[in-house]
């Protein structure tokens, strides 16, 4: 009994000792270990904990010169107190609050400069010569304020654009050293803000790290400079496609890329996408034929899903397309079975990272003039569609794995205004460069000044809106049969497409046959137009298309 009591006493003593030992260790740990700082909006971070250490090796621990953009005195004092950095606040005049986003993306501009060069609204920049020798540029980037974006919209904010452009111009000015010879020196950029910088200007490929609300970049300066010599937004066309200024543009481009020959972008391609059905196989064949007729030697790449049969793929390859199988991407906002259910598959173009640049072209377009020179435009370049919105039928894109991932992460966040890829991309790329309207000529006639719906003679392509030519008779544009579709009707555009068809090898023309359903639809609406006695009188045309007798 005595031994049992002694054992129990020993156990109680051991338990008590362990309890007090644990308590003591916890107390010591709490007061001796420095907690990891929280970089919330109310607490300013220590620069060394966020990005300073990343640059120590680059600058050999020498005193770093930091330019501060849109940074308050409180954060400046934090950097000054660090001791190893010299800071300078970059002074510039804020853009006028009267300037709205629409001012930089006008619905129409004088592309030919017949009445003088169109002017862009001013976005004040700092005197760059006053801020040379910077190693790092730190900027607090706004996210749009009260008039900015919601989770369903892209950010369209002029003040945000100005901050990004100030930083970009400072980086370029400090990265290129003219003496003793034209060379580059590393310049780093740190953005502070939950939404980060504008990805249209600062590429995700140049992002070194992100810690909380701090985004650290080492920009590829030649590509950044290329963007900075472009007009701001879409208020102007780049000079080589206006009537004057070609030599000026060539000099600027040569300086920004290091060369003005095609070797600057050797890996380029024209790209189209087919998904969901084979309805546009014929269009893709005609597109390839039309590009080849311009004597372009660039690669032709066609992305397709499993809906395209082996037979059709053989024809597409014979036309010149390099075909690649893709997994289609569903539009999260489309109804099941709708025409736009899988049109987010266009995002797969960003996965073509074996190319530096691509020009995406919808397969309901034919090319009339050589487009190779447009590979010099940066991402994202497009023709205007409506005010600040672009048409996604022809796009200049720079493939990038991180850009693809970023776009995919936004498919459920950004709402498409038209339910398709065009609406989504306009929210993902709110800042874009204007391509000439002649490059992507939309076949639509809404005014009264062109009664016969003739297309211009000097355009680069025709974007065939409405019923497609291969879905009608070769000698009859069936868009005339429906009043709402007559804005898309054009005998001259119809003839131009069929001219491309006639130049295709006979073995490829068979992919453009009429099905019984297509022929029945044409006859149905011709009958309706005849009974309505439509004034254009196209229903009187006696179609002689031989495909009527060879229905598939």
C-alpha positions as CSV (number, residue, x, y, z in Angstrom):
1,X,0.0,0.0,0.0
2,X,2.8,2.3,1.0
3,X,4.6,1.7,-2.3
4,X,1.4,2.4,-4.2
5,X,0.9,5.7,-2.5
6,X,4.5,6.6,-3.2
7,X,4.1,5.8,-6.9
8,X,0.9,7.9,-7.2
9,X,2.7,10.9,-5.5
10,X,5.6,10.6,-7.9
11,X,3.2,10.6,-10.9
12,X,1.5,13.7,-9.6
13,X,4.8,15.5,-9.1
14,X,6.0,14.5,-12.6
15,X,2.8,15.7,-14.2
16,X,3.0,19.0,-12.4
17,X,6.6,19.5,-13.4
18,X,5.8,18.8,-17.1
19,X,2.9,21.3,-17.0
20,X,5.1,24.1,-15.6
21,X,7.9,23.3,-18.0
22,X,5.5,23.6,-21.0
23,X,4.1,26.8,-19.7
24,X,7.6,28.3,-19.2
25,X,8.7,27.3,-22.8
26,X,5.5,28.8,-24.2
27,X,6.2,32.0,-22.3
28,X,9.7,32.2,-23.6
29,X,8.7,31.4,-27.1
30,X,6.1,34.1,-27.2
31,X,8.4,36.9,-26.1
32,X,11.6,35.8,-27.8
33,X,10.4,34.9,-31.3
34,X,9.5,37.8,-33.6
35,X,6.1,37.3,-35.2
36,X,6.0,37.4,-39.0
37,X,4.7,40.9,-40.1
38,X,1.3,41.2,-41.6
39,X,1.2,43.3,-44.7
40,X,-2.3,44.5,-44.5
41,X,-3.4,48.0,-45.5
42,X,-3.0,49.4,-42.1
43,X,0.7,48.2,-41.5
44,X,3.5,49.3,-43.7
45,X,5.9,46.5,-44.5
46,X,9.7,46.5,-44.0
47,X,11.1,46.7,-47.5
48,X,13.7,44.0,-46.8
49,X,11.0,41.5,-45.9
50,X,9.2,42.1,-49.2
51,X,11.6,42.8,-52.1
52,X,14.9,44.5,-50.9
53,X,16.8,41.2,-50.5
54,X,16.0,40.2,-54.0
55,X,18.1,43.1,-55.3
56,X,21.1,42.8,-53.0
57,X,23.1,40.5,-55.3
58,X,22.1,42.4,-58.4
59,X,23.5,45.7,-57.0
60,X,26.3,44.2,-54.9
61,X,24.9,45.8,-51.7
62,X,25.6,49.3,-53.0
63,X,23.2,52.0,-52.1
64,X,20.1,51.5,-54.2
65,X,18.3,54.5,-55.8
66,X,14.6,54.2,-55.6
67,X,12.0,56.3,-57.4
68,X,8.7,56.6,-55.6
69,X,5.5,57.0,-57.7
70,X,2.2,57.8,-56.0
71,X,3.8,57.0,-52.6
72,X,2.8,58.9,-49.5
73,X,5.4,60.4,-47.0
74,X,4.7,57.7,-44.4
75,X,5.9,54.9,-46.6
76,X,8.8,57.1,-48.0
77,X,10.1,57.5,-44.4
78,X,10.1,53.7,-44.0
79,X,12.3,53.3,-47.0
80,X,14.6,56.3,-45.9
81,X,15.0,54.8,-42.5
82,X,16.2,51.6,-43.9
83,X,19.6,53.2,-44.7
84,X,20.8,51.3,-47.7
85,X,18.5,53.1,-50.1
86,X,18.3,56.7,-51.5
87,X,14.7,57.6,-52.4
88,X,13.3,60.3,-54.6
89,X,9.7,61.1,-55.1
90,X,8.7,61.4,-58.8
91,X,6.7,64.6,-59.4
92,X,4.1,64.7,-62.2
93,X,0.8,66.4,-62.7
94,X,-2.2,64.1,-62.3
95,X,-4.3,63.7,-65.4
96,X,-7.4,66.0,-65.5
97,X,-10.4,64.5,-63.8
98,X,-12.4,65.7,-66.8
99,X,-10.7,63.0,-69.0
100,X,-12.7,59.8,-69.1
101,X,-11.8,56.4,-70.4
102,X,-14.0,56.9,-73.5
103,X,-11.8,59.9,-74.5
104,X,-8.9,57.5,-75.2
105,X,-11.0,55.1,-77.2
106,X,-13.1,57.1,-79.6
107,X,-15.7,55.4,-81.8
108,X,-14.2,56.9,-85.0
109,X,-10.9,58.5,-85.9
110,X,-9.5,59.8,-89.1
111,X,-7.2,56.9,-89.9
112,X,-6.1,58.3,-93.2
113,X,-5.2,61.7,-91.6
114,X,-7.1,63.6,-94.3
115,X,-7.8,66.4,-91.9
116,X,-4.5,66.1,-90.0
117,X,-3.3,63.6,-87.4
118,X,-5.9,62.8,-84.7
119,X,-4.8,64.0,-81.3
120,X,-4.8,61.9,-78.1
121,X,-5.9,63.5,-74.8
122,X,-2.8,64.4,-72.8
123,X,-1.6,62.2,-70.0
124,X,1.1,64.2,-68.2
125,X,4.4,62.5,-67.7
126,X,7.3,63.5,-65.4
127,X,10.4,65.1,-66.8
128,X,12.3,61.9,-67.3
129,X,15.7,63.5,-67.4
130,X,15.2,64.6,-63.8
131,X,14.9,61.0,-62.6
132,X,17.8,59.1,-64.2
133,X,20.0,56.6,-62.4
134,X,17.0,54.8,-60.7
135,X,17.6,51.1,-59.8
136,X,14.1,50.4,-58.5
137,X,10.7,52.1,-59.1
138,X,8.1,51.6,-56.4
139,X,4.5,52.7,-57.2
140,X,1.2,52.4,-55.4
141,X,-1.2,51.4,-58.1
142,X,-4.8,52.4,-57.8
143,X,-7.6,49.9,-58.5
144,X,-10.2,52.1,-60.0
145,X,-11.7,53.9,-57.0
146,X,-15.4,54.5,-56.8
147,X,-15.7,54.6,-60.5
148,X,-13.6,51.5,-61.2
149,X,-14.3,47.9,-61.7
150,X,-16.5,45.4,-59.9
151,X,-15.7,41.7,-59.8
152,X,-17.6,41.3,-63.1
153,X,-15.9,44.1,-65.0
154,X,-12.5,45.0,-66.3
155,X,-10.8,48.1,-64.8
156,X,-11.2,51.3,-66.9
157,X,-9.6,54.1,-64.9
158,X,-7.6,56.9,-66.3
159,X,-5.6,57.6,-63.1
160,X,-4.6,54.0,-62.9
161,X,-3.5,54.1,-66.5
162,X,-1.4,57.2,-65.8
163,X,0.4,55.6,-62.9
164,X,1.2,52.5,-65.0
165,X,2.5,54.7,-67.9
166,X,4.6,56.8,-65.6
167,X,6.3,53.7,-64.2
168,X,6.8,52.2,-67.6
169,X,8.4,55.3,-69.1
170,X,10.6,55.7,-66.0
171,X,11.8,52.1,-66.4
172,X,12.6,52.5,-70.1
173,X,14.4,55.9,-69.5
174,X,16.5,54.4,-66.8
175,X,17.1,51.0,-68.5
176,X,18.7,52.3,-71.7
177,X,22.1,53.9,-71.3
178,X,23.4,55.9,-74.3
179,X,27.0,56.3,-73.1
180,X,29.5,54.9,-73.8
181,X,27.3,52.8,-76.1
182,X,23.6,52.0,-76.4
183,X,23.1,49.3,-73.8
184,X,20.7,48.1,-71.1
185,X,21.0,48.1,-67.3
186,X,18.6,46.2,-65.0
187,X,15.6,48.2,-63.6
188,X,13.2,46.6,-61.2
189,X,9.6,47.7,-60.6
190,X,7.6,47.1,-57.4
191,X,3.8,47.7,-57.4
192,X,1.8,48.0,-54.2
193,X,-1.9,47.3,-54.4
194,X,-4.3,44.4,-54.3
195,X,-5.1,44.5,-58.0
196,X,-1.5,44.8,-59.2
197,X,-0.4,46.6,-62.4
198,X,-2.0,46.6,-65.7
199,X,-1.1,43.3,-67.3
200,X,-1.6,45.0,-70.8
201,X,1.6,46.9,-70.0
202,X,3.6,44.8,-67.5
203,X,3.7,41.2,-68.6
204,X,3.2,38.4,-66.2
205,X,6.2,36.7,-67.7
206,X,8.3,39.5,-66.1
207,X,6.9,39.0,-62.6
208,X,9.6,37.8,-60.2
209,X,7.5,37.3,-57.1
210,X,4.3,38.4,-55.4
211,X,4.2,38.8,-51.6
212,X,0.8,39.9,-50.4
213,X,0.0,43.2,-52.1
214,X,3.5,43.6,-53.4
215,X,4.3,42.7,-57.1
216,X,7.9,42.6,-58.1
217,X,8.9,42.9,-61.8
218,X,12.0,42.9,-63.9
219,X,10.6,44.1,-67.2
220,X,12.0,43.1,-70.5
221,X,12.8,46.7,-71.5
222,X,12.8,46.3,-75.3
223,X,9.3,45.0,-75.3
224,X,8.2,47.6,-72.8
225,X,9.7,50.4,-74.9
226,X,8.0,49.0,-78.0
227,X,4.6,49.6,-76.2
228,X,5.6,53.0,-75.0
229,X,6.2,54.3,-78.6
230,X,2.7,53.2,-79.5
231,X,-0.2,55.7,-79.3
232,X,-1.9,55.8,-75.9
233,X,-4.9,53.5,-76.2
234,X,-6.8,53.6,-79.5
235,X,-7.0,57.3,-80.1
236,X,-4.5,57.1,-83.0
237,X,-3.3,54.6,-85.5
238,X,0.5,53.8,-85.4
239,X,2.2,55.8,-88.1
240,X,3.2,53.2,-90.7
241,X,-0.5,52.8,-91.6
242,X,-1.2,56.4,-92.0
243,X,-0.2,58.5,-95.0
244,X,2.7,60.1,-93.2
245,X,5.3,59.4,-90.6
246,X,6.6,56.0,-91.9
247,X,10.2,56.9,-91.5
248,X,9.7,58.2,-88.0
249,X,8.0,55.0,-86.9
250,X,10.7,52.8,-88.4
251,X,13.4,54.7,-86.4
252,X,11.4,54.4,-83.2
253,X,10.7,50.7,-83.8
254,X,14.4,50.0,-84.7
255,X,15.4,51.7,-81.4
256,X,13.0,49.8,-79.3
257,X,13.5,46.3,-80.7
258,X,17.1,46.6,-81.8
259,X,16.3,46.0,-85.4
260,X,13.7,46.7,-88.1
261,X,13.6,43.4,-89.9
262,X,11.5,40.3,-89.6
263,X,14.3,38.5,-87.7
264,X,13.1,40.5,-84.6
265,X,10.1,38.2,-84.6
266,X,11.1,35.1,-86.4
267,X,8.6,32.8,-84.7
268,X,5.3,34.1,-85.9
269,X,2.1,32.5,-87.3
270,X,-1.4,33.0,-88.4
271,X,-3.8,31.1,-86.2
272,X,-7.5,30.1,-86.3
273,X,-9.7,27.9,-84.1
274,X,-12.4,25.4,-85.0
275,X,-14.6,23.9,-82.2
276,X,-18.0,22.3,-81.5
277,X,-18.9,21.4,-85.1
278,X,-17.6,21.3,-88.7
279,X,-19.7,24.2,-89.9
280,X,-16.6,26.4,-90.4
281,X,-14.2,23.9,-92.0
282,X,-14.9,25.4,-95.4
283,X,-14.3,28.9,-94.1
284,X,-10.9,27.8,-92.6
285,X,-10.0,26.3,-96.0
286,X,-10.8,29.6,-97.8
287,X,-8.9,31.5,-95.1
288,X,-5.7,29.5,-95.7
289,X,-6.1,29.9,-99.5
290,X,-6.5,33.6,-99.1
291,X,-3.4,34.0,-96.9
292,X,-1.4,31.9,-99.3
293,X,-2.5,34.1,-102.2
294,X,-0.9,37.1,-100.5
295,X,2.5,35.3,-100.8
296,X,3.0,35.1,-97.1
297,X,5.4,32.4,-95.9
298,X,4.4,32.5,-92.3
299,X,3.1,29.4,-90.5
300,X,-0.6,28.6,-90.5
301,X,-1.7,27.0,-87.2
302,X,-5.2,25.6,-86.7
303,X,-6.4,24.6,-83.2
304,X,-9.3,22.2,-83.2
305,X,-11.3,20.0,-80.8
306,X,-12.4,16.4,-81.4
307,X,-15.5,17.5,-83.3
308,X,-13.4,17.9,-86.4
309,X,-13.3,14.5,-88.2
310,X,-10.1,12.9,-89.6
311,X,-11.4,13.4,-93.2
312,X,-11.8,17.2,-92.6
313,X,-8.3,17.3,-90.9
314,X,-6.8,15.8,-94.0
315,X,-8.3,18.6,-96.1
316,X,-7.2,21.3,-93.7
317,X,-3.7,20.0,-93.7
318,X,-3.7,19.9,-97.5
319,X,-4.7,23.6,-97.5
320,X,-1.6,24.4,-95.4
321,X,-2.8,24.4,-91.8
322,X,-0.6,22.8,-89.1
323,X,-3.3,21.2,-87.0
324,X,-3.2,20.9,-83.2
325,X,-5.8,19.1,-81.1
326,X,-7.1,21.1,-78.1
327,X,-9.4,20.5,-75.2
328,X,-12.3,23.0,-75.7
329,X,-13.0,25.6,-73.1
330,X,-16.6,26.1,-72.0
331,X,-18.1,29.6,-71.7
332,X,-19.3,29.5,-68.0
333,X,-22.2,31.8,-68.8
334,X,-23.5,30.1,-71.9
335,X,-26.6,27.9,-72.0
336,X,-26.0,24.2,-72.7
337,X,-26.2,23.6,-76.4
338,X,-26.1,27.2,-77.4
339,X,-23.9,28.5,-80.3
340,X,-21.5,30.2,-77.9
341,X,-21.1,27.3,-75.4
342,X,-17.5,26.5,-76.3
343,X,-16.3,29.8,-77.8
344,X,-13.8,30.4,-74.9
345,X,-11.7,27.8,-76.7
346,X,-10.1,30.9,-78.4
347,X,-8.1,31.4,-75.2
348,X,-6.0,28.3,-76.2
349,X,-4.2,30.6,-78.6
350,X,-2.2,31.9,-75.7
351,X,-0.8,28.4,-75.2
352,X,1.2,28.6,-78.5
353,X,4.4,29.5,-76.7
354,X,6.6,28.1,-79.5
355,X,5.7,31.4,-81.3
356,X,6.7,34.9,-80.2
357,X,3.7,36.5,-81.8
358,X,0.6,35.3,-83.6
359,X,-2.2,37.0,-85.5
360,X,-5.4,35.3,-84.7
361,X,-8.0,35.3,-87.5
362,X,-11.6,34.1,-87.3
363,X,-12.4,31.5,-90.0
364,X,-15.2,33.6,-91.4
365,X,-12.6,36.0,-92.8
366,X,-10.7,36.1,-96.1
367,X,-7.5,38.0,-96.5
368,X,-7.1,40.3,-99.5
369,X,-3.7,41.9,-98.8
370,X,-0.5,40.7,-97.1
371,X,-0.7,41.3,-93.3
372,X,2.8,40.3,-92.3
373,X,3.8,43.8,-91.2
374,X,1.2,43.8,-88.5
375,X,3.3,41.2,-86.5
376,X,5.2,44.3,-85.3
377,X,2.3,45.4,-83.2
378,X,2.3,44.5,-79.5
379,X,-0.3,42.6,-77.6
380,X,-3.2,43.3,-77.5
381,X,-3.9,45.0,-80.9
382,X,-7.3,44.9,-82.6
383,X,-9.6,46.9,-84.8
384,X,-12.4,49.0,-83.1
385,X,-15.9,47.6,-82.9
386,X,-17.9,50.1,-80.8
387,X,-16.3,53.0,-78.9
388,X,-14.0,51.5,-76.3
389,X,-14.6,47.9,-77.5
390,X,-12.6,46.0,-80.0
391,X,-13.6,43.3,-82.5
392,X,-12.0,39.9,-81.7
393,X,-12.0,38.6,-85.2
394,X,-8.4,39.7,-85.8
395,X,-6.0,40.0,-82.8
396,X,-2.3,40.4,-82.4
397,X,-1.4,38.1,-79.4
398,X,1.8,37.2,-77.6
399,X,1.5,33.6,-76.4
400,X,2.3,33.1,-72.7
401,X,1.6,30.3,-70.3
402,X,1.1,32.7,-67.4
403,X,-1.2,34.9,-69.5
404,X,-3.3,31.9,-70.4
405,X,-3.6,30.9,-66.7
406,X,-4.5,34.5,-65.8
407,X,-7.3,34.5,-68.4
408,X,-8.6,31.2,-67.3
409,X,-8.7,32.4,-63.7
410,X,-10.9,35.3,-64.8
411,X,-13.5,33.3,-66.8
412,X,-15.8,33.1,-63.8
413,X,-15.0,36.6,-62.6
414,X,-15.5,38.8,-65.8
415,X,-18.9,38.9,-67.5
416,X,-19.0,39.0,-71.3
417,X,-21.2,41.8,-72.6
418,X,-22.2,39.8,-75.6
419,X,-22.1,36.3,-74.1
420,X,-19.0,35.3,-76.1
421,X,-15.2,35.5,-76.2
422,X,-15.2,39.0,-77.6
423,X,-17.1,40.4,-74.6
424,X,-14.8,38.5,-72.2
425,X,-11.6,39.6,-73.9
426,X,-12.8,43.3,-73.8
427,X,-13.0,43.0,-70.0
428,X,-9.7,41.2,-69.7
429,X,-7.9,43.8,-72.0
430,X,-9.4,47.2,-71.3
431,X,-6.3,49.0,-72.8
432,X,-5.6,48.0,-76.3
433,X,-3.9,49.3,-79.5
434,X,-6.0,50.2,-82.5
435,X,-5.4,48.3,-85.7
436,X,-6.7,50.0,-88.9
437,X,-10.3,49.2,-89.7
438,X,-9.1,48.2,-93.1
439,X,-7.3,45.2,-91.5
440,X,-10.6,43.8,-90.1
441,X,-13.3,45.2,-92.4
442,X,-16.6,44.2,-91.0
443,X,-19.2,43.4,-93.7
444,X,-22.0,45.5,-92.2
445,X,-23.9,48.3,-93.9
446,X,-25.9,50.5,-91.6
447,X,-25.9,53.8,-93.3
448,X,-27.7,55.0,-96.5
449,X,-24.7,56.1,-98.4
450,X,-23.9,52.8,-100.0
451,X,-27.1,51.5,-101.6
452,X,-25.4,48.5,-103.3
453,X,-23.4,47.5,-100.3
454,X,-20.1,47.7,-102.2
455,X,-16.9,46.8,-100.2
456,X,-13.9,49.2,-100.5
457,X,-11.1,48.3,-102.8
458,X,-8.1,48.9,-100.5
459,X,-9.0,46.7,-97.5
460,X,-6.8,43.9,-96.0
461,X,-9.6,41.5,-95.2
462,X,-13.4,41.0,-95.2
463,X,-15.1,39.8,-92.0
464,X,-18.1,38.0,-93.4
465,X,-20.9,38.7,-90.9
466,X,-24.3,37.2,-91.3
467,X,-24.9,34.0,-93.3
468,X,-21.6,32.8,-94.6
469,X,-21.0,32.5,-98.4
470,X,-20.5,28.8,-98.3
471,X,-23.9,28.5,-96.6
472,X,-25.6,30.2,-99.6
473,X,-25.4,29.7,-103.3
474,X,-22.3,30.8,-105.1
475,X,-24.3,33.3,-107.2
476,X,-26.7,34.4,-104.5
477,X,-26.1,36.0,-101.2
478,X,-29.0,34.7,-99.1
479,X,-28.6,37.5,-96.5
480,X,-30.8,39.6,-98.8
481,X,-33.8,37.3,-98.0
482,X,-34.3,38.5,-94.4
483,X,-34.8,42.1,-93.6
484,X,-32.9,42.0,-90.3
485,X,-29.9,40.4,-92.1
486,X,-29.8,42.7,-95.1
487,X,-27.3,44.9,-93.2
488,X,-24.9,42.0,-93.8
489,X,-25.7,41.5,-97.5
490,X,-23.2,42.3,-100.1
491,X,-22.9,41.0,-103.7
492,X,-19.3,42.3,-104.0
493,X,-18.1,40.7,-100.8
494,X,-19.9,37.5,-101.8
495,X,-18.1,37.4,-105.1
496,X,-14.7,38.0,-103.5
497,X,-15.2,35.0,-101.3
498,X,-16.2,32.8,-104.2
499,X,-13.2,34.0,-106.1
500,X,-11.0,32.5,-103.4
501,X,-13.0,29.3,-103.5
502,X,-12.6,28.9,-107.2
503,X,-8.8,29.2,-106.8
504,X,-8.7,26.3,-104.3
505,X,-7.8,22.8,-105.6
506,X,-10.8,20.7,-106.7
507,X,-10.1,18.2,-103.9
508,X,-10.6,21.0,-101.3
509,X,-13.7,22.4,-102.9
510,X,-15.6,19.3,-102.0
511,X,-15.4,20.3,-98.3
512,X,-17.7,23.2,-99.1
513,X,-20.7,21.3,-100.3
514,X,-24.3,22.1,-99.4
515,X,-26.2,19.8,-97.1
516,X,-29.9,19.1,-97.6
517,X,-30.7,21.2,-94.6
518,X,-28.8,24.2,-95.9
519,X,-30.4,24.0,-99.3
520,X,-33.9,23.7,-97.7
521,X,-33.2,26.8,-95.5
522,X,-32.2,28.8,-98.6
523,X,-35.3,27.8,-100.5
524,X,-37.5,28.5,-97.5
525,X,-36.3,32.1,-97.1
526,X,-36.2,32.8,-100.8
527,X,-39.9,31.9,-100.9
528,X,-40.6,34.2,-97.9
529,X,-38.7,37.0,-99.6
530,X,-40.7,36.4,-102.9
531,X,-44.1,36.5,-101.1
532,X,-43.0,39.6,-99.3
533,X,-41.9,41.1,-102.6
534,X,-38.8,42.6,-101.0
535,X,-37.8,45.7,-102.9
536,X,-34.1,44.7,-103.5
537,X,-35.4,42.0,-105.9
538,X,-32.6,39.5,-105.2
539,X,-35.2,36.7,-104.8
540,X,-35.7,37.0,-108.6
541,X,-32.2,35.7,-109.3
542,X,-32.1,32.3,-110.8
543,X,-29.3,30.5,-108.9
544,X,-27.1,28.2,-111.0
545,X,-24.8,27.0,-108.3
546,X,-23.9,23.4,-109.3
547,X,-23.8,22.4,-105.6
548,X,-27.6,22.3,-105.7
549,X,-27.4,19.1,-107.7
550,X,-24.7,17.5,-105.4
551,X,-26.2,17.8,-102.0
552,X,-24.4,16.1,-99.2
